[in-house]
Amino acid sequence: MSTAFGSTRSNIGLHVGLMAMCLVIVLPPLWVLRTSLVPEPQAYSTSVMPGFTLDNYIALLTRNKFGVFYLNSVVVALGSVVVALPFAAMTGYAFARFRTGGRFARFLVLATQMLPPVALVLPTFAIFRATGLTNSVPGLILAYAAINLPFLTWILMGFFEGVPIDLEWAAMTDGATAWGAFWRIVVPVSLPGLAAAGVLGFILSWNEFLFALVLTGPSTQTIPVALASLQSSNGVQIAKVSAGVVLAVLPLVIASRFIQRFIVQGLTFGSVK
């Protein structure tokens, strides 16, 4: 009897602890949502819901041109993934199958991710200004593609190592070249991994701030830069910032509902051989 009571008490304590952890994680986003739906003068109130209004969203989309910046972020994030993913797939496949460059080449690719962004942004700005790519969406797409390329390469290298090489040998026995086996066999088998890498690359580009701040102008800003500009002589417009955060996170929340299965499958692909 005492054993059963102790087990029940332990389960209750475990559930209470899990609920507390969930509350810690969920409460900040819920408070941001609450702040976006109250008038600006009441944004710092400690009341749960001192008022309700959609003026913050309306002001963002009309007076602050948030819709234009939103479209910029979508185009830049998608464009950078489209540009970087094929190169990352080919590079990761070369590392996984042919050991191209040996360990030194792998480490060199990884080492580029160790450089602080602030050390790269000024040389990038100088190059882009000389080539006329500053204050342009294509220029920011190229910058993000270059930034994400090493990260995506390392992710896809692990996926390709999990693809059985027998599939490629069978294709080449039937007359396919190594290049044909890669595109016709390896890529279709690795689609969950490619999808996961693409989603992660999209999120990295969507949330990047420093390069967007330096390389863009008033008409080519992305969402992070637009949110940072929501300040006046009286301070940060916290209600509008909260509304912008909700709008910025909403596509990722909706997309994750539909692609969650592919992300989980892709991230675990190749982990068990």
MOMOBEL-V149846 format. One record per run of one state. SS is the DSSP state (A for helix, B for strand, O for the rest). FROM is the first residue (numbers start at 1). TO is the last residue. If there is no record, write none. Layout:
# MOMOBEL-V149846
((SS,FROM,TO) (SS,FROM,TO))
This chain:
# MOMOBEL-V149846
((O,1,1) (A,2,36) (O,37,39) (A,40,42) (O,43,54) (A,55,62) (O,63,65) (A,66,98) (O,99,101) (A,102,114) (O,115,116) (A,117,131) (O,132,136) (A,137,161) (O,162,164) (A,165,173) (O,174,177) (A,178,189) (O,190,190) (A,191,207) (O,208,209) (A,210,215) (O,216,222) (A,223,228) (O,229,230) (B,231,232) (O,233,234) (B,235,236) (O,237,237) (A,238,268) (O,269,273))
